[in-house]
Amino acid sequence: MLAIALALLAQGEVQFKTSWPDGLKEAKAAQGKLAVLVFLTPDRRDCKRFADEALKHDAVVAALNRHVAVKVNPLGTDDENKLWQEQGQPMPPATIVFAPDGQKLTVILTGSGKYYAEALDAAGPAYFHKIIPAREALAKDPNQPDKLAMLGEAYLALDNSAESSNNYKAAVELMLKKGDKSGALELLKGQMAAYYGKKWYVHARACCRNVLELDPSNGTKLCPQAAWVLGMADCAEGKWQDCISGLSAACDRFKDSDILDKMMFTLGSAHMYAKEKEKAIAVFEKIMAKFPDSETAKLAETQANKLRSK
């Protein structure tokens, strides 16, 4: 009967609440429910599209109705506007997912109905199956790197890069304190791959630096990617000269790496954004000569031609 009721509910509409304090109270009293705060401004074009498309998607309706969802108009009452300001004034439509105790877990911006539903569906298991058990275990014994890694994984699923990286870092530090260098490198390998996939270059800094420090001989073959990601982190923050310095050394050190073309392309791009036109062209030309017929060479040729035409 419960399955039938949930199926019928999924075909209907989202059962939105209008009071955030009451929504938090209900989520806290319920078992296995999160509090979901949805900011929507009725007259905004993107909000209308979100309401007409994503909020009519069966998977989204089902995902929101599994939790306690509260809809707030930032331009509505004074209380609604105050709540929106307290949450950093996210541009509607925006969704913030909270634990029952009011802790902010993740922010979901607009996307396809499928993406939105998947993000919501990941939140519950991450919190109830990973965060809560890990916290309970760490409260009894804080010297458990696997539980800290579990928190890193949970916040990774929640797209919370800051919390994820903090917990991974703590897990690695504890592993090294226990003398488990191989375990630390294995954990860093998984973290770096996941962060690269999400383009979390800046928050991957500690991870990449640890890889380079722990494996100076590059026995793991992870160092070229670690150096490349650090270069992309510098680019993401507009630190062009830091990128140029780091990747110049890395391209020389890891000249036999199978990602050398990508490292060189990022280096050329850093020269370009640093307005070092001739140096950028020189790097792009080296890519074209060393890696002919590769996709990177084609991109390098396009960039070089653009620079020459300026």
Secondary structure, DSSP 8 states (H G I E B T S, - for coil): -HHHHHHHHHTS----BS-HHHHHHHHHHSSS--EEEEE--TTSHHHHHHHHTGGGSHHHHHHHHTSEEEEE-TTSSHHHHHHHHHTT---SSEEEEE-TTS-EEEEEES--HHHHHHHHHHHHHIIIIIIHHHHHHHHH-S--HHHHHHHHHHHHHTT-HHHHHHHHHHHHHHHHHTT-HHHHHHHHHHHHHHHHHHT-TGGGHHHHHHHHHH-TT-TTS-HHHHHHHHHHHHHHTT-HHHHHHHHHHHHHHTTT-TTHHHHHHHHHHHHHHTT-HHHHHHHHHHHHHHSTTSHHHHHHHHHHHHHHH-
